[in-house]
């Protein structure tokens, strides 16, 4: 089982490497969202001790303001 110390060590490593992150609580986990160029990582430290990681990668395409309409129409 992972401890709070494991999460703190991970966060300190992110800080040492100047990697931007945010923290939040999700379900029964602490969620660390990491932003690096072209990618966003969601790292969940679960109460059970497991770690789940999901990566979102950009295809590099840049959209204009008109894309905002699609956002609200779709969601």
Biopython code that builds the backbone (N, CA, C, O; Angstrom):
import numpy as np
from Bio.PDB.StructureBuilder import StructureBuilder

atoms = [
    (1, "UNK", "N", (0.853, -1.186, 0.000)),
    (1, "UNK", "CA", (0.000, 0.000, 0.000)),
    (1, "UNK", "C", (0.897, 1.247, 0.000)),
    (1, "UNK", "O", (1.889, 1.318, 0.724)),
    (2, "UNK", "N", (0.532, 2.189, -0.801)),
    (2, "UNK", "CA", (1.277, 3.451, -0.884)),
    (2, "UNK", "C", (0.899, 4.340, 0.297)),
    (2, "UNK", "O", (-0.210, 4.275, 0.827)),
    (3, "UNK", "N", (1.865, 5.173, 0.688)),
    (3, "UNK", "CA", (1.617, 6.092, 1.791)),
    (3, "UNK", "C", (1.563, 7.520, 1.269)),
    (3, "UNK", "O", (1.874, 7.787, 0.108)),
    (4, "UNK", "N", (1.167, 8.426, 2.142)),
    (4, "UNK", "CA", (1.166, 9.845, 1.804)),
    (4, "UNK", "C", (2.582, 10.273, 1.435)),
    (4, "UNK", "O", (2.766, 11.127, 0.567)),
    (5, "UNK", "N", (3.570, 9.694, 2.079)),
    (5, "UNK", "CA", (4.965, 10.021, 1.760)),
    (5, "UNK", "C", (5.291, 9.748, 0.298)),
    (5, "UNK", "O", (6.042, 10.502, -0.321)),
    (6, "UNK", "N", (4.730, 8.673, -0.263)),
    (6, "UNK", "CA", (4.963, 8.354, -1.673)),
    (6, "UNK", "C", (4.415, 9.457, -2.572)),
    (6, "UNK", "O", (5.059, 9.849, -3.546)),
    (7, "UNK", "N", (3.237, 9.949, -2.246)),
    (7, "UNK", "CA", (2.636, 11.025, -3.039)),
    (7, "UNK", "C", (3.461, 12.292, -2.908)),
    (7, "UNK", "O", (3.724, 12.971, -3.900)),
    (8, "UNK", "N", (3.873, 12.616, -1.680)),
    (8, "UNK", "CA", (4.681, 13.821, -1.450)),
    (8, "UNK", "C", (5.998, 13.725, -2.207)),
    (8, "UNK", "O", (6.423, 14.705, -2.818)),
    (9, "UNK", "N", (6.646, 12.584, -2.182)),
    (9, "UNK", "CA", (7.905, 12.399, -2.918)),
    (9, "UNK", "C", (7.687, 12.603, -4.415)),
    (9, "UNK", "O", (8.506, 13.232, -5.085)),
    (10, "UNK", "N", (6.591, 12.074, -4.934)),
    (10, "UNK", "CA", (6.275, 12.242, -6.347)),
    (10, "UNK", "C", (6.073, 13.722, -6.677)),
    (10, "UNK", "O", (6.592, 14.207, -7.682)),
    (11, "UNK", "N", (5.328, 14.435, -5.844)),
    (11, "UNK", "CA", (5.089, 15.863, -6.066)),
    (11, "UNK", "C", (6.382, 16.657, -5.994)),
    (11, "UNK", "O", (6.590, 17.581, -6.781)),
    (12, "UNK", "N", (7.249, 16.305, -5.060)),
    (12, "UNK", "CA", (8.547, 16.984, -4.953)),
    (12, "UNK", "C", (9.388, 16.760, -6.206)),
    (12, "UNK", "O", (10.084, 17.669, -6.658)),
    (13, "UNK", "N", (9.327, 15.568, -6.761)),
    (13, "UNK", "CA", (10.076, 15.279, -7.992)),
    (13, "UNK", "C", (9.535, 16.118, -9.153)),
    (13, "UNK", "O", (10.309, 16.622, -9.967)),
    (14, "UNK", "N", (8.211, 16.267, -9.230)),
    (14, "UNK", "CA", (7.626, 17.128, -10.253)),
    (14, "UNK", "C", (8.145, 18.555, -10.090)),
    (14, "UNK", "O", (8.551, 19.189, -11.063)),
    (15, "UNK", "N", (8.129, 19.056, -8.851)),
    (15, "UNK", "CA", (8.604, 20.419, -8.584)),
    (15, "UNK", "C", (10.075, 20.578, -8.952)),
    (15, "UNK", "O", (10.456, 21.574, -9.568)),
    (16, "UNK", "N", (10.900, 19.610, -8.583)),
    (16, "UNK", "CA", (12.337, 19.667, -8.888)),
    (16, "UNK", "C", (12.592, 19.754, -10.389)),
    (16, "UNK", "O", (13.569, 20.360, -10.830)),
    (17, "UNK", "N", (11.703, 19.141, -11.168)),
    (17, "UNK", "CA", (11.855, 19.122, -12.621)),
    (17, "UNK", "C", (11.033, 20.213, -13.306)),
    (17, "UNK", "O", (10.896, 20.219, -14.529)),
    (18, "UNK", "N", (10.486, 21.137, -12.510)),
    (18, "UNK", "CA", (9.684, 22.251, -13.036)),
    (18, "UNK", "C", (8.534, 21.782, -13.921)),
    (18, "UNK", "O", (8.253, 22.379, -14.960)),
    (19, "UNK", "N", (7.876, 20.710, -13.499)),
    (19, "UNK", "CA", (6.733, 20.174, -14.227)),
    (19, "UNK", "C", (5.464, 20.666, -13.531)),
    (19, "UNK", "O", (5.267, 20.436, -12.338)),
    (20, "UNK", "N", (4.604, 21.350, -14.299)),
    (20, "UNK", "CA", (3.380, 21.929, -13.756)),
    (20, "UNK", "C", (2.376, 20.829, -13.427)),
    (20, "UNK", "O", (2.201, 19.883, -14.195)),
    (21, "UNK", "N", (1.714, 20.968, -12.269)),
    (21, "UNK", "CA", (0.690, 20.006, -11.875)),
    (21, "UNK", "C", (-0.368, 20.684, -11.017)),
    (21, "UNK", "O", (-0.149, 21.748, -10.439)),
    (22, "UNK", "N", (-1.519, 20.031, -10.957)),
    (22, "UNK", "CA", (-2.579, 20.437, -10.029)),
    (22, "UNK", "C", (-3.025, 19.195, -9.266)),
    (22, "UNK", "O", (-2.819, 18.067, -9.713)),
    (23, "UNK", "N", (-3.637, 19.421, -8.107)),
    (23, "UNK", "CA", (-4.143, 18.336, -7.270)),
    (23, "UNK", "C", (-5.644, 18.459, -7.104)),
    (23, "UNK", "O", (-6.186, 19.562, -7.035)),
    (24, "UNK", "N", (-6.306, 17.320, -7.042)),
    (24, "UNK", "CA", (-7.728, 17.303, -6.712)),
    (24, "UNK", "C", (-8.079, 15.931, -6.155)),
    (24, "UNK", "O", (-7.294, 14.987, -6.244)),
    (25, "UNK", "N", (-9.262, 15.838, -5.584)),
    (25, "UNK", "CA", (-9.752, 14.562, -5.069)),
    (25, "UNK", "C", (-10.784, 14.040, -6.042)),
    (25, "UNK", "O", (-11.637, 14.790, -6.517)),
    (26, "UNK", "N", (-10.708, 12.768, -6.338)),
    (26, "UNK", "CA", (-11.622, 12.155, -7.291)),
    (26, "UNK", "C", (-11.949, 10.757, -6.789)),
    (26, "UNK", "O", (-11.048, 9.981, -6.471)),
    (27, "UNK", "N", (-13.212, 10.440, -6.719)),
    (27, "UNK", "CA", (-13.645, 9.137, -6.202)),
    (27, "UNK", "C", (-12.928, 8.849, -4.885)),
    (27, "UNK", "O", (-13.044, 9.620, -3.933)),
    (28, "UNK", "N", (-12.195, 7.753, -4.828)),
    (28, "UNK", "CA", (-11.425, 7.404, -3.625)),
    (28, "UNK", "C", (-9.932, 7.557, -3.896)),
    (28, "UNK", "O", (-9.128, 6.691, -3.549)),
    (29, "UNK", "N", (-9.579, 8.691, -4.530)),
    (29, "UNK", "CA", (-8.178, 8.874, -4.898)),
    (29, "UNK", "C", (-7.776, 10.343, -4.837)),
    (29, "UNK", "O", (-8.611, 11.245, -4.769)),
    (30, "UNK", "N", (-6.468, 10.543, -4.863)),
    (30, "UNK", "CA", (-5.891, 11.866, -5.051)),
    (30, "UNK", "C", (-5.460, 11.907, -6.514)),
    (30, "UNK", "O", (-4.712, 11.042, -6.969)),
    (31, "UNK", "N", (-5.931, 12.910, -7.246)),
    (31, "UNK", "CA", (-5.626, 13.037, -8.662)),
    (31, "UNK", "C", (-4.569, 14.108, -8.859)),
    (31, "UNK", "O", (-4.735, 15.245, -8.417)),
    (32, "UNK", "N", (-3.486, 13.743, -9.520)),
    (32, "UNK", "CA", (-2.441, 14.684, -9.903)),
    (32, "UNK", "C", (-2.546, 14.848, -11.416)),
    (32, "UNK", "O", (-2.331, 13.896, -12.167)),
    (33, "UNK", "N", (-2.878, 16.055, -11.857)),
    (33, "UNK", "CA", (-2.947, 16.335, -13.285)),
    (33, "UNK", "C", (-1.672, 17.067, -13.670)),
    (33, "UNK", "O", (-1.361, 18.131, -13.134)),
    (34, "UNK", "N", (-0.939, 16.480, -14.611)),
    (34, "UNK", "CA", (0.356, 17.003, -15.032)),
    (34, "UNK", "C", (0.226, 17.544, -16.453)),
    (34, "UNK", "O", (-0.353, 16.891, -17.321)),
    (35, "UNK", "N", (0.766, 18.737, -16.686)),
    (35, "UNK", "CA", (0.747, 19.338, -18.017)),
    (35, "UNK", "C", (2.172, 19.510, -18.510)),
    (35, "UNK", "O", (2.980, 20.206, -17.894)),
    (36, "UNK", "N", (2.469, 18.864, -19.634)),
    (36, "UNK", "CA", (3.751, 19.026, -20.316)),
    (36, "UNK", "C", (3.428, 19.356, -21.776)),
    (36, "UNK", "O", (2.305, 19.113, -22.217)),
    (37, "UNK", "N", (4.367, 19.894, -22.526)),
    (37, "UNK", "CA", (4.060, 20.287, -23.901)),
    (37, "UNK", "C", (3.428, 19.154, -24.718)),
    (37, "UNK", "O", (4.015, 18.085, -24.886)),
    (38, "UNK", "N", (2.228, 19.413, -25.215)),
    (38, "UNK", "CA", (1.531, 18.459, -26.066)),
    (38, "UNK", "C", (0.866, 17.303, -25.360)),
    (38, "UNK", "O", (0.276, 16.441, -26.012)),
    (39, "UNK", "N", (0.946, 17.262, -24.033)),
    (39, "UNK", "CA", (0.349, 16.150, -23.298)),
    (39, "UNK", "C", (-0.214, 16.605, -21.959)),
    (39, "UNK", "O", (0.228, 17.590, -21.368)),
    (40, "UNK", "N", (-1.206, 15.847, -21.505)),
    (40, "UNK", "CA", (-1.726, 15.990, -20.149)),
    (40, "UNK", "C", (-1.803, 14.587, -19.580)),
    (40, "UNK", "O", (-2.320, 13.675, -20.225)),
    (41, "UNK", "N", (-1.294, 14.416, -18.384)),
    (41, "UNK", "CA", (-1.325, 13.128, -17.694)),
    (41, "UNK", "C", (-2.222, 13.254, -16.469)),
    (41, "UNK", "O", (-2.145, 14.240, -15.736)),
    (42, "UNK", "N", (-3.068, 12.259, -16.251)),
    (42, "UNK", "CA", (-3.870, 12.177, -15.023)),
    (42, "UNK", "C", (-3.364, 10.972, -14.251)),
    (42, "UNK", "O", (-3.489, 9.834, -14.703)),
    (43, "UNK", "N", (-2.792, 11.230, -13.085)),
    (43, "UNK", "CA", (-2.211, 10.183, -12.260)),
    (43, "UNK", "C", (-3.034, 10.090, -10.983)),
    (43, "UNK", "O", (-3.081, 11.031, -10.191)),
    (44, "UNK", "N", (-3.679, 8.950, -10.793)),
    (44, "UNK", "CA", (-4.534, 8.758, -9.618)),
    (44, "UNK", "C", (-3.839, 7.845, -8.617)),
    (44, "UNK", "O", (-3.484, 6.709, -8.932)),
    (45, "UNK", "N", (-3.654, 8.360, -7.413)),
    (45, "UNK", "CA", (-3.155, 7.569, -6.297)),
    (45, "UNK", "C", (-4.381, 7.082, -5.541)),
    (45, "UNK", "O", (-5.002, 7.842, -4.798)),
    (46, "UNK", "N", (-4.728, 5.818, -5.730)),
    (46, "UNK", "CA", (-5.943, 5.232, -5.186)),
    (46, "UNK", "C", (-5.796, 4.888, -3.704)),
    (46, "UNK", "O", (-4.698, 4.601, -3.227)),
    (47, "UNK", "N", (-6.918, 4.921, -2.985)),
    (47, "UNK", "CA", (-6.917, 4.564, -1.567)),
    (47, "UNK", "C", (-6.413, 3.140, -1.358)),
    (47, "UNK", "O", (-5.858, 2.827, -0.305)),
    (48, "UNK", "N", (-6.604, 2.279, -2.353)),
    (48, "UNK", "CA", (-6.155, 0.878, -2.263)),
    (48, "UNK", "C", (-4.644, 0.728, -2.383)),
    (48, "UNK", "O", (-4.099, -0.345, -2.125)),
    (49, "UNK", "N", (-3.956, 1.829, -2.783)),
    (49, "UNK", "CA", (-2.514, 1.774, -2.972)),
    (49, "UNK", "C", (-2.107, 1.684, -4.431)),
    (49, "UNK", "O", (-0.936, 1.864, -4.762)),
    (50, "UNK", "N", (-3.066, 1.405, -5.308)),
    (50, "UNK", "CA", (-2.774, 1.339, -6.741)),
    (50, "UNK", "C", (-2.564, 2.736, -7.311)),
    (50, "UNK", "O", (-3.011, 3.734, -6.746)),
    (51, "UNK", "N", (-1.876, 2.776, -8.435)),
    (51, "UNK", "CA", (-1.716, 4.008, -9.188)),
    (51, "UNK", "C", (-2.274, 3.763, -10.584)),
    (51, "UNK", "O", (-1.925, 2.776, -11.231)),
    (52, "UNK", "N", (-3.139, 4.657, -11.046)),
    (52, "UNK", "CA", (-3.671, 4.583, -12.401)),
    (52, "UNK", "C", (-3.236, 5.829, -13.151)),
    (52, "UNK", "O", (-3.318, 6.941, -12.628)),
    (53, "UNK", "N", (-2.771, 5.638, -14.387)),
    (53, "UNK", "CA", (-2.283, 6.757, -15.198)),
    (53, "UNK", "C", (-3.011, 6.758, -16.533)),
    (53, "UNK", "O", (-3.093, 5.734, -17.213)),
    (54, "UNK", "N", (-3.536, 7.920, -16.897)),
    (54, "UNK", "CA", (-4.148, 8.104, -18.210)),
    (54, "UNK", "C", (-3.447, 9.276, -18.883)),
    (54, "UNK", "O", (-3.238, 10.324, -18.272)),
    (55, "UNK", "N", (-3.079, 9.080, -20.175)),
    (55, "UNK", "CA", (-2.357, 10.115, -20.921)),
    (55, "UNK", "C", (-3.236, 10.636, -22.053)),
    (55, "UNK", "O", (-3.913, 9.868, -22.736)),
    (56, "UNK", "N", (-3.213, 11.945, -22.237)),
    (56, "UNK", "CA", (-3.922, 12.602, -23.325)),
    (56, "UNK", "C", (-2.883, 13.324, -24.161)),
    (56, "UNK", "O", (-2.199, 14.219, -23.666)),
    (57, "UNK", "N", (-2.757, 12.940, -25.439)),
    (57, "UNK", "CA", (-1.729, 13.517, -26.298)),
    (57, "UNK", "C", (-2.365, 14.341, -27.411)),
    (57, "UNK", "O", (-3.356, 13.936, -28.018)),
    (58, "UNK", "N", (-1.784, 15.488, -27.662)),
    (58, "UNK", "CA", (-2.250, 16.372, -28.721)),
    (58, "UNK", "C", (-1.731, 15.885, -30.067)),
    (58, "UNK", "O", (-0.626, 15.352, -30.168)),
    (59, "UNK", "N", (-2.550, 16.078, -31.100)),
    (59, "UNK", "CA", (-2.083, 15.766, -32.446)),
    (59, "UNK", "C", (-1.374, 16.966, -33.073)),
    (59, "UNK", "O", (-0.939, 16.909, -34.223)),
    (60, "UNK", "N", (-1.262, 18.047, -32.310)),
    (60, "UNK", "CA", (-0.557, 19.235, -32.772)),
    (60, "UNK", "C", (-1.413, 20.203, -33.570)),
    (60, "UNK", "O", (-0.948, 21.281, -33.941)),
    (61, "UNK", "N", (-2.658, 19.832, -33.837)),
    (61, "UNK", "CA", (-3.535, 20.710, -34.613)),
    (61, "UNK", "C", (-4.046, 21.852, -33.733)),
    (61, "UNK", "O", (-4.464, 21.637, -32.595)),
    (62, "UNK", "N", (-4.005, 23.060, -34.277)),
    (62, "UNK", "CA", (-4.481, 24.245, -33.564)),
    (62, "UNK", "C", (-5.794, 24.688, -34.200)),
    (62, "UNK", "O", (-5.909, 24.757, -35.424)),
    (63, "UNK", "N", (-6.785, 24.988, -33.358)),
    (63, "UNK", "CA", (-8.109, 25.375, -33.832)),
    (63, "UNK", "C", (-8.356, 26.839, -33.560)),
    (63, "UNK", "O", (-7.713, 27.443, -32.701)),
    (64, "UNK", "N", (-9.293, 27.405, -34.297)),
    (64, "UNK", "CA", (-9.696, 28.786, -34.097)),
    (64, "UNK", "C", (-10.868, 28.890, -33.144)),
    (64, "UNK", "O", (-11.376, 27.885, -32.645)),
    (65, "UNK", "N", (-11.284, 30.108, -32.901)),
    (65, "UNK", "CA", (-12.363, 30.407, -31.968)),
    (65, "UNK", "C", (-13.664, 29.690, -32.312)),
    (65, "UNK", "O", (-14.448, 29.363, -31.420)),
    (66, "UNK", "N", (-13.896, 29.444, -33.591)),
    (66, "UNK", "CA", (-15.131, 28.780, -34.016)),
    (66, "UNK", "C", (-15.287, 27.394, -33.394)),
    (66, "UNK", "O", (-16.398, 26.868, -33.334)),
    (67, "UNK", "N", (-14.207, 26.810, -32.939)),
    (67, "UNK", "CA", (-14.260, 25.484, -32.323)),
    (67, "UNK", "C", (-15.026, 25.517, -30.992)),
    (67, "UNK", "O", (-15.535, 24.484, -30.557)),
    (68, "UNK", "N", (-15.115, 26.665, -30.349)),
    (68, "UNK", "CA", (-15.847, 26.782, -29.091)),
    (68, "UNK", "C", (-17.312, 26.437, -29.262)),
    (68, "UNK", "O", (-17.925, 25.861, -28.363)),
    (69, "UNK", "N", (-17.882, 26.784, -30.410)),
    (69, "UNK", "CA", (-19.286, 26.446, -30.692)),
    (69, "UNK", "C", (-19.463, 24.926, -30.653)),
    (69, "UNK", "O", (-20.425, 24.419, -30.076)),
    (70, "UNK", "N", (-18.534, 24.214, -31.268)),
    (70, "UNK", "CA", (-18.588, 22.749, -31.281)),
    (70, "UNK", "C", (-18.525, 22.190, -29.857)),
    (70, "UNK", "O", (-19.215, 21.222, -29.541)),
    (71, "UNK", "N", (-17.708, 22.791, -29.008)),
    (71, "UNK", "CA", (-17.601, 22.360, -27.622)),
    (71, "UNK", "C", (-18.972, 22.350, -26.948)),
    (71, "UNK", "O", (-19.367, 21.359, -26.336)),
    (72, "UNK", "N", (-19.694, 23.476, -27.072)),
    (72, "UNK", "CA", (-20.997, 23.576, -26.389)),
    (72, "UNK", "C", (-22.077, 22.759, -27.074)),
    (72, "UNK", "O", (-22.992, 22.274, -26.409)),
    (73, "UNK", "N", (-21.995, 22.596, -28.388)),
    (73, "UNK", "CA", (-22.960, 21.763, -29.085)),
    (73, "UNK", "C", (-22.779, 20.290, -28.737)),
    (73, "UNK", "O", (-23.754, 19.545, -28.642)),
    (74, "UNK", "N", (-21.543, 19.878, -28.550)),
    (74, "UNK", "CA", (-21.233, 18.461, -28.298)),
    (74, "UNK", "C", (-21.398, 18.049, -26.848)),
    (74, "UNK", "O", (-21.715, 16.898, -26.547)),
    (75, "UNK", "N", (-21.177, 19.015, -25.942)),
    (75, "UNK", "CA", (-21.206, 18.636, -24.529)),
    (75, "UNK", "C", (-22.133, 19.537, -23.755)),
    (75, "UNK", "O", (-22.288, 19.370, -22.545)),
]
sb = StructureBuilder()
sb.init_structure("model")
sb.init_model(0)
sb.init_chain("A")
sb.init_seg("    ")
for serial, (resi, resn, name, xyz) in enumerate(atoms, 1):
    if name == "N":
        sb.init_residue(resn, " ", resi, " ")
    sb.init_atom(name, np.array(xyz, "f"), 0.0, 1.0, " ", f" {name:<3s}", serial, name[0])
structure = sb.get_structure()
